[in-house]
């Protein structure tokens, strides 16, 4: 159940960040149009450039945040330790654990091999 709640929280957080970003860009564009119509024409394209740079920076941050989750980075040692503990205590017939490997798989982990 905790995993399900964690996934829901991630989706809600992503939607909130997206909507907050929309509010920022809309406010900048509104301010640029109003200021350009009252003062100088070049304020409007300057506002558009600010929005462009903001959006590019946001997408770059999102890309690098998700890059390692997508390329199969090894799971943290704490996770591997918990996984080994669960495997060891799963059944009394388990006498030896040779190797435990887990990799990131999106926001979760993928257990690739257990011998």
DSSP file (Angstrom, degrees, kcal/mol; ACC not computed):
  #  RESIDUE AA STRUCTURE BP1 BP2  ACC     N-H-->O    O-->H-N    N-H-->O    O-->H-N    TCO  KAPPA ALPHA  PHI   PSI    X-CA   Y-CA   Z-CA
    1    1 A X     >        0   0    0      0, 0.0     4,-2.4     0, 0.0     5,-0.2   0.000 360.0 360.0 360.0 -35.6    0.0    0.0    0.0
    2    2 A X  H  >  +     0   0    0      1,-0.2     4,-2.5     2,-0.2     5,-0.2   0.893 360.0  52.2 -62.6 -39.1    2.9    2.4    0.7
    3    3 A X  H  > S+     0   0    0      2,-0.2     4,-2.4     1,-0.2    -1,-0.2   0.908 109.0  50.1 -62.9 -41.8    4.2    2.0   -2.8
    4    4 A X  H  > S+     0   0    0      2,-0.2     4,-2.2     1,-0.2    -2,-0.2   0.930 112.4  46.6 -62.4 -46.1    0.8    2.8   -4.2
    5    5 A X  H  X S+     0   0    0     -4,-2.4     4,-2.5     1,-0.2    -2,-0.2   0.885 111.3  52.5 -63.1 -38.7    0.6    6.0   -2.1
    6    6 A X  H  X S+     0   0    0     -4,-2.5     4,-2.0     2,-0.2    -1,-0.2   0.901 109.3  49.1 -63.5 -41.7    4.1    6.9   -3.0
    7    7 A X  H  X S+     0   0    0     -4,-2.4     4,-2.0     2,-0.2    -2,-0.2   0.905 110.8  50.1 -64.3 -41.4    3.3    6.6   -6.7
    8    8 A X  H  X S+     0   0    0     -4,-2.2     4,-2.7     1,-0.2     5,-0.2   0.920 109.5  51.7 -62.2 -43.7    0.1    8.7   -6.3
    9    9 A X  H  X S+     0   0    0     -4,-2.5     4,-2.7     1,-0.2    -1,-0.2   0.883 107.9  52.4 -61.0 -38.7    2.2   11.4   -4.4
   10   10 A X  H  X S+     0   0    0     -4,-2.0     4,-2.3     2,-0.2    -1,-0.2   0.914 111.3  46.3 -63.6 -42.4    4.7   11.4   -7.3
   11   11 A X  H  X S+     0   0    0     -4,-2.0     4,-2.5     2,-0.2    -2,-0.2   0.920 113.6  48.0 -66.8 -42.9    1.9   12.0   -9.8
   12   12 A X  H  X S+     0   0    0     -4,-2.7     4,-2.5     1,-0.2    -2,-0.2   0.915 112.5  49.5 -63.4 -42.4    0.3   14.7   -7.7
   13   13 A X  H  X S+     0   0    0     -4,-2.7     4,-2.5    -5,-0.2    -1,-0.2   0.900 110.6  50.6 -63.5 -41.0    3.7   16.4   -7.2
   14   14 A X  H  X S+     0   0    0     -4,-2.3     4,-2.3     2,-0.2    -2,-0.2   0.919 111.9  46.9 -63.8 -43.4    4.3   16.3  -11.0
   15   15 A X  H  X S+     0   0    0     -4,-2.5     4,-2.7     2,-0.2     5,-0.2   0.909 112.0  50.8 -63.6 -41.6    1.0   17.8  -11.8
   16   16 A X  H  X S+     0   0    0     -4,-2.5     4,-2.5     1,-0.2    -2,-0.2   0.918 111.2  47.7 -63.0 -43.5    1.5   20.5   -9.2
   17   17 A X  H  X S+     0   0    0     -4,-2.5     4,-2.2     2,-0.2    -1,-0.2   0.905 112.3  50.4 -63.6 -40.5    4.9   21.4  -10.6
   18   18 A X  H  X S+     0   0    0     -4,-2.3     4,-2.2     2,-0.2    -2,-0.2   0.933 112.8  45.0 -63.6 -45.8    3.5   21.5  -14.1
   19   19 A X  H  X S+     0   0    0     -4,-2.7     4,-2.3     2,-0.2    -2,-0.2   0.883 111.6  52.5 -67.5 -37.6    0.6   23.8  -13.1
   20   20 A X  H  X S+     0   0    0     -4,-2.5     4,-2.2    -5,-0.2    -1,-0.2   0.898 109.2  50.4 -63.3 -39.7    2.9   26.0  -11.1
   21   21 A X  H  X S+     0   0    0     -4,-2.2     4,-2.5     2,-0.2    -2,-0.2   0.903 109.1  51.6 -63.4 -41.8    5.2   26.3  -14.2
   22   22 A X  H  X S+     0   0    0     -4,-2.2     4,-2.6     1,-0.2    -2,-0.2   0.905 108.2  51.5 -61.5 -41.5    2.1   27.2  -16.3
   23   23 A X  H  X S+     0   0    0     -4,-2.3     4,-2.4     2,-0.2    -2,-0.2   0.928 110.2  49.6 -61.9 -44.7    1.2   29.9  -13.8
   24   24 A X  H  X S+     0   0    0     -4,-2.2     4,-2.3     1,-0.2    -2,-0.2   0.944 113.4  44.5 -60.2 -48.6    4.7   31.4  -14.0
   25   25 A X  H  X S+     0   0    0     -4,-2.5     4,-2.5     1,-0.2    -1,-0.2   0.888 113.3  51.1 -67.0 -37.1    4.8   31.5  -17.8
   26   26 A X  H  X S+     0   0    0     -4,-2.6     4,-2.5    -5,-0.2    -1,-0.2   0.899 110.5  48.9 -65.9 -39.2    1.3   32.9  -18.1
   27   27 A X  H  X S+     0   0    0     -4,-2.4     4,-2.6    -5,-0.2     5,-0.2   0.908 111.9  48.8 -66.1 -40.9    2.1   35.7  -15.6
   28   28 A X  H  X S+     0   0    0     -4,-2.3     4,-2.5    -5,-0.2    -2,-0.2   0.929 113.3  46.9 -63.9 -44.1    5.3   36.6  -17.4
   29   29 A X  H  X S+     0   0    0     -4,-2.5     4,-2.3     2,-0.2    -2,-0.2   0.907 113.3  48.4 -66.8 -39.7    3.5   36.6  -20.8
   30   30 A X  H  X S+     0   0    0     -4,-2.5     4,-2.4     2,-0.2     5,-0.2   0.933 113.4  47.1 -63.0 -46.2    0.6   38.7  -19.4
   31   31 A X  H  X S+     0   0    0     -4,-2.6     4,-2.6     1,-0.2     5,-0.2   0.899 112.0  51.2 -62.4 -40.5    3.0   41.2  -17.8
   32   32 A X  H  X S+     0   0    0     -4,-2.5     4,-2.4    -5,-0.2    -1,-0.2   0.911 111.5  46.6 -65.2 -42.2    5.1   41.4  -21.0
   33   33 A X  H  X S+     0   0    0     -4,-2.3     4,-2.3     2,-0.2    -2,-0.2   0.929 114.7  46.4 -66.0 -45.4    2.0   42.1  -23.2
   34   34 A X  H  X S+     0   0    0     -4,-2.4     4,-1.3     1,-0.2    -2,-0.2   0.941 115.9  44.8 -63.8 -47.0    0.7   44.8  -20.8
   35   35 A X  H  X>S+     0   0    0     -4,-2.6     4,-2.9    -5,-0.2     5,-0.6   0.884 113.1  51.4 -65.5 -37.7    4.0   46.5  -20.4
   36   36 A X  H  <5S+     0   0    0     -4,-2.4    -1,-0.2    -5,-0.2    -2,-0.2   0.890 108.9  50.5 -66.7 -38.3    4.7   46.3  -24.2
   37   37 A X  H  <5S+     0   0    0     -4,-2.3    -1,-0.2    -5,-0.2    -2,-0.2   0.779 120.4  35.6 -71.3 -24.0    1.4   47.9  -25.0
   38   38 A X  H  <5S+     0   0    0     -4,-1.3    -2,-0.2    -5,-0.2    -1,-0.2   0.780 133.9   6.6 -97.4 -31.2    1.9   50.8  -22.6
   39   39 A X  T  <5S+     0   0    0     -4,-2.9     2,-0.4     1,-0.3    -3,-0.2   0.709 117.2   0.7-119.0 -82.1    5.7   51.4  -22.8
   40   40 A X    > < -     0   0    0     -5,-0.6     3,-1.3     1,-0.1     4,-0.3  -0.944  48.9-138.6-125.0 140.2    8.0   49.8  -25.3
   41   41 A X  T >> S+     0   0    0     -2,-0.4     3,-1.0     1,-0.2     4,-0.6   0.794  99.0  65.5 -64.0 -30.6    7.3   47.3  -28.1
   42   42 A X  H 3> S+     0   0    0      1,-0.2     4,-1.5     2,-0.2    -1,-0.2   0.555  81.6  78.0 -76.1  -6.5   10.5   45.2  -27.3
   43   43 A X  H <> S+     0   0    0     -3,-1.3     4,-2.4     2,-0.2    -1,-0.2   0.864  88.8  57.8 -68.3 -34.7    9.2   44.2  -23.9
   44   44 A X  H <> S+     0   0    0     -3,-1.0     4,-2.0    -4,-0.3    -2,-0.2   0.960 109.0  41.5 -63.2 -52.5    6.9   41.6  -25.4
   45   45 A X  H  X S+     0   0    0     -4,-0.6     4,-2.1     1,-0.2    -1,-0.2   0.831 112.9  56.3 -65.5 -27.8    9.7   39.6  -27.3
   46   46 A X  H  X S+     0   0    0     -4,-1.5     4,-2.2     2,-0.2    -1,-0.2   0.917 106.9  49.0 -65.8 -41.9   11.9   40.0  -24.2
   47   47 A X  H  X S+     0   0    0     -4,-2.4     4,-2.3     2,-0.2    -2,-0.2   0.894 109.9  51.7 -61.2 -40.8    9.2   38.3  -22.1
   48   48 A X  H  X S+     0   0    0     -4,-2.0     4,-2.4     1,-0.2    -1,-0.2   0.890 109.0  50.6 -63.5 -38.9    9.0   35.5  -24.7
   49   49 A X  H  X S+     0   0    0     -4,-2.1     4,-2.6     2,-0.2    -2,-0.2   0.894 109.1  51.2 -65.8 -39.7   12.7   35.0  -24.5
   50   50 A X  H  X S+     0   0    0     -4,-2.2     4,-2.5     2,-0.2    -2,-0.2   0.918 110.9  48.4 -62.4 -43.4   12.5   34.8  -20.7
   51   51 A X  H  X S+     0   0    0     -4,-2.3     4,-2.8     2,-0.2     5,-0.2   0.915 110.9  51.4 -62.6 -42.8    9.8   32.2  -21.0
   52   52 A X  H  X S+     0   0    0     -4,-2.4     4,-2.6     2,-0.2    -2,-0.2   0.938 112.1  45.2 -59.0 -49.0   11.9   30.3  -23.5
   53   53 A X  H  X S+     0   0    0     -4,-2.6     4,-2.3     1,-0.2    -1,-0.2   0.894 113.5  50.2 -64.7 -40.3   14.9   30.3  -21.2
   54   54 A X  H  X S+     0   0    0     -4,-2.5     4,-2.4    -5,-0.2    -2,-0.2   0.934 112.6  46.7 -62.1 -46.6   12.8   29.3  -18.2
   55   55 A X  H  X S+     0   0    0     -4,-2.8     4,-2.6     1,-0.2     5,-0.2   0.912 112.2  49.8 -64.2 -43.3   11.2   26.4  -20.1
   56   56 A X  H  X S+     0   0    0     -4,-2.6     4,-2.2    -5,-0.2    -1,-0.2   0.913 112.0  48.2 -62.0 -41.9   14.5   25.1  -21.5
   57   57 A X  H  X S+     0   0    0     -4,-2.3     4,-2.3     2,-0.2    -2,-0.2   0.901 111.8  49.5 -65.2 -41.2   16.1   25.2  -18.0
   58   58 A X  H  X S+     0   0    0     -4,-2.4     4,-2.3     2,-0.2    -2,-0.2   0.919 112.4  47.1 -63.9 -44.5   13.1   23.4  -16.5
   59   59 A X  H  X S+     0   0    0     -4,-2.6     4,-2.5     2,-0.2    -1,-0.2   0.876 110.6  53.1 -65.5 -37.3   13.2   20.7  -19.2
   60   60 A X  H  X S+     0   0    0     -4,-2.2     4,-2.3    -5,-0.2    -2,-0.2   0.931 110.1  47.3 -63.4 -44.8   17.0   20.3  -18.7
   61   61 A X  H  X S+     0   0    0     -4,-2.3     4,-2.1     1,-0.2    -2,-0.2   0.922 112.8  49.1 -61.6 -44.4   16.6   19.8  -15.0
   62   62 A X  H  X S+     0   0    0     -4,-2.3     4,-1.8     1,-0.2    -1,-0.2   0.900 109.6  52.9 -62.3 -41.1   13.8   17.3  -15.5
   63   63 A X  H  X S+     0   0    0     -4,-2.5     4,-1.5     1,-0.2    -2,-0.2   0.941 112.2  43.2 -59.6 -49.4   15.9   15.4  -18.1
   64   64 A X  H  X S+     0   0    0     -4,-2.3     4,-0.7     1,-0.2    -1,-0.2   0.813 110.6  56.1 -71.8 -28.9   18.9   15.0  -15.8
   65   65 A X  H  < S+     0   0    0     -4,-2.1     4,-0.3    -5,-0.2    -1,-0.2   0.877 118.0  34.4 -65.3 -36.8   16.6   14.1  -12.8
   66   66 A X  H  X S+     0   0    0     -4,-1.8     4,-1.4    -5,-0.2    -2,-0.2   0.591  97.0  85.3 -95.4 -12.3   15.1   11.2  -14.8
   67   67 A X  H >X S+     0   0    0     -4,-1.5     4,-1.3     1,-0.2     3,-0.6   0.925  91.6  45.4 -57.5 -49.8   18.2   10.2  -16.8
   68   68 A X  H 3<>S+     0   0    0     -4,-0.7     5,-1.4     1,-0.3     4,-0.4   0.800 109.9  55.3 -69.9 -27.6   19.7    7.9  -14.2
   69   69 A X  H 345S+     0   0    0     -4,-0.3    37,-1.7     1,-0.2    -1,-0.3   0.789 111.2  46.1 -71.2 -25.9   16.4    6.3  -13.5
   70   70 A X  H <<5S+     0   0    0     -4,-1.4    -2,-0.2    -3,-0.6    -1,-0.2   0.708 105.9  56.7 -89.4 -21.4   16.0    5.4  -17.2
   71   71 A X  T  <5S-     0   0    0     -4,-1.3    -1,-0.2    -5,-0.2    -2,-0.1   0.456 112.9-105.2 -95.2   1.0   19.5    4.0  -17.8
   72   72 A X  T   5 -     0   0    0     -4,-0.4    -3,-0.1    -3,-0.2    -2,-0.1   0.919  44.5-172.7  82.7  44.9   19.5    1.3  -15.2
   73   73 A X      < -     0   0    0     -5,-1.4    31,-3.0     1,-0.1    -1,-0.1  -0.411  36.3 -94.9 -65.8 145.1   21.7    2.7  -12.4
   74   74 A X  B     -A  103   0A   0     29,-0.2    29,-0.3     1,-0.1    -1,-0.1  -0.281  45.2-100.4 -64.1 149.6   22.4    0.1   -9.7
   75   75 A X        -     0   0    0     27,-2.8    27,-0.1    35,-0.1    -1,-0.1  -0.297  46.6 -90.6 -67.4 153.6   20.1    0.3   -6.6
   76   76 A X     >  -     0   0    0      1,-0.1     4,-2.1    -3,-0.1     3,-0.4  -0.266  34.6-113.7 -62.9 152.7   21.4    2.0   -3.5
   77   77 A X  H  > S+     0   0    0      1,-0.2     4,-2.5     2,-0.2     5,-0.2   0.840 116.3  57.7 -57.8 -34.6   23.3   -0.2   -1.0
   78   78 A X  H  > S+     0   0    0      2,-0.2     4,-2.2     1,-0.2    -1,-0.2   0.915 107.7  47.0 -62.7 -41.8   20.5    0.3    1.6
   79   79 A X  H  > S+     0   0    0     -3,-0.4     4,-2.6     2,-0.2    -2,-0.2   0.919 112.2  49.5 -65.3 -44.1   17.9   -1.1   -0.8
   80   80 A X  H  X S+     0   0    0     -4,-2.1     4,-2.7     1,-0.2    -2,-0.2   0.883 110.1  52.2 -63.2 -37.8   20.2   -4.1   -1.7
   81   81 A X  H  X S+     0   0    0     -4,-2.5     4,-2.2     2,-0.2    -2,-0.2   0.923 111.4  45.4 -63.6 -44.6   20.7   -4.7    2.0
   82   82 A X  H  X S+     0   0    0     -4,-2.2     4,-2.5     2,-0.2    -2,-0.2   0.900 113.3  50.8 -64.4 -40.9   17.0   -4.8    2.7
   83   83 A X  H  X S+     0   0    0     -4,-2.6     4,-2.5     2,-0.2    -2,-0.2   0.920 110.0  49.0 -63.7 -44.3   16.4   -7.0   -0.3
   84   84 A X  H  X S+     0   0    0     -4,-2.7     4,-2.8     2,-0.2    -1,-0.2   0.907 111.0  51.1 -61.0 -42.5   19.1   -9.5    0.8
   85   85 A X  H  X S+     0   0    0     -4,-2.2     4,-2.1     2,-0.2    -2,-0.2   0.922 110.9  48.0 -60.5 -45.4   17.5   -9.5    4.3
   86   86 A X  H  < S+     0   0    0     -4,-2.5     4,-0.4     2,-0.2    -2,-0.2   0.906 113.7  47.0 -63.8 -41.1   14.1  -10.3    2.8
   87   87 A X  H >X S+     0   0    0     -4,-2.5     3,-1.1     1,-0.2     4,-0.6   0.934 112.0  50.2 -65.0 -45.8   15.4  -13.0    0.6
   88   88 A X  H 3< S+     0   0    0     -4,-2.8     3,-0.3     1,-0.3    -1,-0.2   0.870 117.5  39.6 -61.4 -38.6   17.4  -14.6    3.5
   89   89 A X  T 3< S+     0   0    0     -4,-2.1    -1,-0.3    -5,-0.2    -2,-0.2   0.347  92.3  90.4 -94.6   6.5   14.4  -14.6    5.8
   90   90 A X  T <4 S+     0   0    0     -3,-1.1     2,-0.3    -4,-0.4    -1,-0.2   0.917 100.3   1.3 -69.7 -43.5   11.9  -15.6    3.1
   91   91 A X    ><  -     0   0    0     -4,-0.6     3,-1.4    -3,-0.3    -1,-0.2  -0.999  60.9-128.3-149.5 146.8   12.1  -19.4    3.6
   92   92 A X  T 3  S+     0   0    0     -2,-0.3    -1,-0.1     1,-0.3    -2,-0.0   0.708 103.6  68.7 -69.7 -19.3   14.1  -21.7    5.8
   93   93 A X  T 3  S+     0   0    0      2,-0.0     2,-0.7    -3,-0.0    -1,-0.3   0.636  73.8 101.4 -74.2 -12.6   15.4  -23.7    2.8
   94   94 A X    <   +     0   0    0     -3,-1.4     3,-0.1     1,-0.2    -3,-0.0  -0.638  39.9 161.8 -76.5 115.4   17.5  -20.8    1.7
   95   95 A X        +     0   0    0     -2,-0.7     2,-0.3     1,-0.3    -1,-0.2   0.648  59.7  21.3-107.3 -22.4   21.0  -21.7    2.9
   96   96 A X        -     0   0    0     19,-0.0     2,-0.5    -8,-0.0    -1,-0.3  -0.996  51.8-160.6-152.1 140.3   23.2  -19.4    0.7
   97   97 A X        +     0   0    0     -2,-0.3     3,-0.1     1,-0.2    -9,-0.0  -0.984  13.0 175.8-121.3 118.3   22.9  -16.1   -1.2
   98   98 A X        +     0   0    0     -2,-0.5     2,-0.4     1,-0.3    -1,-0.2   0.945  64.0   0.5 -86.1 -56.4   25.6  -15.6   -3.8
   99   99 A X        -     0   0    0      2,-0.0    16,-1.1   -15,-0.0     2,-0.5  -0.998  50.8-170.2-142.7 135.7   24.6  -12.4   -5.6
  100  100 A X  E     + B   0 114A   0     -2,-0.4     2,-0.4    14,-0.2    14,-0.2  -0.990  15.9 176.7-124.2 121.8   21.8   -9.9   -5.4
  101  101 A X  E     + B   0 113A   0     12,-1.2    11,-1.2    -2,-0.5    12,-0.7  -0.985   4.3 171.6-127.9 135.9   21.5   -7.3   -8.1
  102  102 A X  E     - B   0 111A   0     -2,-0.4   -27,-2.8     9,-0.2     2,-0.3  -0.998   8.3-168.3-142.8 141.4   18.9   -4.7   -8.6
  103  103 A X  E     -AB  74 110A   0      7,-2.5     7,-3.4    -2,-0.3   -29,-0.2  -0.888  33.5 -93.4-126.8 155.7   18.7   -1.8  -11.0
  104  104 A X  E     - B   0 109A   0    -31,-3.0     5,-0.3    -2,-0.3     2,-0.2  -0.429  34.1-175.0 -66.7 144.8   16.5    1.3  -11.3
  105  105 A X  E >   - B   0 108A   0      3,-3.1     3,-1.6    -2,-0.1     2,-0.5  -0.719  64.6 -58.5-142.6  84.1   13.6    0.8  -13.6
  106  106 A X  T 3  S-     0   0    0    -37,-1.7    -1,-0.1     1,-0.3   -34,-0.1  -0.664 119.4 -21.3  71.5-123.5   11.8    4.1  -13.9
  107  107 A X  T 3  S+     0   0    0     -2,-0.5    -1,-0.3    -3,-0.1     2,-0.1   0.445 136.2  58.2 -95.4  -0.8   10.9    5.1  -10.3
  108  108 A X  E <  S-B  105   0A   0     -3,-1.6    -3,-3.1   -39,-0.1     2,-0.3  -0.382  84.8-104.4-112.7-168.3   11.1    1.4   -9.1
  109  109 A X  E     -B  104   0A   0     -5,-0.3     2,-0.5    -2,-0.1    -5,-0.2  -0.924  17.0-146.6-124.9 150.9   13.8   -1.3   -9.1
  110  110 A X  E     -B  103   0A   0     -7,-3.4    -7,-2.5    -2,-0.3     2,-0.8  -0.970  10.9-143.6-117.8 123.5   14.3   -4.4  -11.2
  111  111 A X  E     +B  102   0A   0     -2,-0.5    -9,-0.2    -9,-0.2     3,-0.1  -0.785  22.4 179.1 -87.5 112.8   15.8   -7.5   -9.7
  112  112 A X  E     +     0   0A   0    -11,-1.2     2,-0.3    -2,-0.8    -1,-0.2   0.869  56.8   2.3 -89.4 -37.5   17.9   -8.9  -12.5
  113  113 A X  E     -B  101   0A   0    -12,-0.7   -12,-1.2     0, 0.0     2,-0.4  -0.987  48.8-178.7-155.3 139.7   19.5  -12.0  -11.0
  114  114 A X  E      B  100   0A   0     -2,-0.3   -14,-0.2   -14,-0.2    -3,-0.0  -0.952 360.0 360.0-139.5 118.1   19.5  -14.0   -7.8
  115  115 A X              0   0    0    -16,-1.1   -15,-0.1    -2,-0.4    -1,-0.1   0.367 360.0 360.0-126.6 360.0   21.7  -17.1   -7.4
